[in-house]
Amino acid sequence: KSTLDKTPPELASDLMDRGIVLTGGGALLRGLDERLRHETGMPVHISERPLQAVAEGSGKCVEEFEALEKVLISEPRR
């Protein structure tokens, strides 16, 4: 939820419209999509190729780094 709170408005509206896409090994955990759907009230989808999607998404983050910087870089922990 803290990441969603820091999301820029233009990205947040896309998330509300399209929902969250789970990728990576965590996407394979049974019931995680339902739990996140319940906690956030947003649509949650599992990627067709969750393990490959991590590499593809990392490349896209590098391409759009400035737009995503506030979401990708967190404040230091105390």
C-alpha atoms as one frame of an Amber mdcrd trajectory, in Angstrom:
protein
   0.000   0.000   0.000   2.872   2.409   0.691   4.112   2.000  -2.886   0.633
   2.757  -4.223   0.511   5.893  -2.059   3.751   7.160  -3.671   2.653   6.421
  -7.235   2.374   9.519  -9.452  -1.256  10.369 -10.357  -0.822   9.550 -14.052
   0.385   6.035 -13.195  -2.169   5.571 -10.413  -5.041   6.122 -12.834  -3.606
   3.417 -15.118  -3.360   1.053 -12.148  -6.960   1.672 -11.181  -8.103   1.063
 -14.770  -5.876  -1.892 -15.638  -5.044  -3.318 -12.233  -1.936  -4.952 -10.831
  -0.023  -7.628 -12.739   1.832 -10.160 -10.601   5.173 -11.353 -11.965   8.110
 -13.417 -10.771   8.053 -16.418  -8.500   5.651 -14.729  -6.094   3.002 -14.717
  -8.811   2.990 -18.504  -8.575   1.913 -18.465  -4.914  -1.612 -19.822  -4.701
  -4.115 -17.240  -3.473  -1.803 -14.220  -3.585  -3.827 -12.588  -6.359  -7.047
 -12.896  -4.345  -5.387 -11.521  -1.208  -4.038  -8.481  -3.035  -7.384  -7.921
  -4.747  -9.059  -7.941  -1.328  -6.447  -5.663   0.315  -6.261  -3.062  -2.456
  -9.709  -3.214  -4.034  -7.991  -3.270  -7.419  -8.056  -5.855 -10.198  -5.106
  -8.270  -9.940  -3.849 -10.391 -12.826  -1.116 -13.021 -13.080   1.296 -12.610
 -15.979   1.105 -15.290 -18.669   4.871 -15.809 -18.250   5.591 -14.590 -14.722
   9.232 -15.649 -14.576  10.201 -14.077 -17.916   8.186 -10.940 -17.196  10.662
  -9.856 -14.513  13.454  -9.392 -17.060  11.134  -7.672 -19.527   9.779  -5.320
 -16.854  13.260  -4.447 -15.620  14.161  -3.309 -19.119  11.049  -1.142 -19.304
  11.858   0.421 -15.919  15.297   1.408 -17.188  13.710   2.995 -20.267  11.177
   4.953 -18.148  13.389   5.580 -15.119  12.586   9.276 -14.675   8.830   8.653
 -14.657   9.198   5.800 -12.158  12.021   7.154  -9.984   9.829   8.010  -6.963
   8.345   4.517  -6.970  11.604   2.661  -7.629  13.808   4.439  -5.093  12.614
   4.316  -1.511  13.668   6.482   1.386  16.335   5.067   3.717  15.037   2.842
   6.491  15.404   4.029  10.061
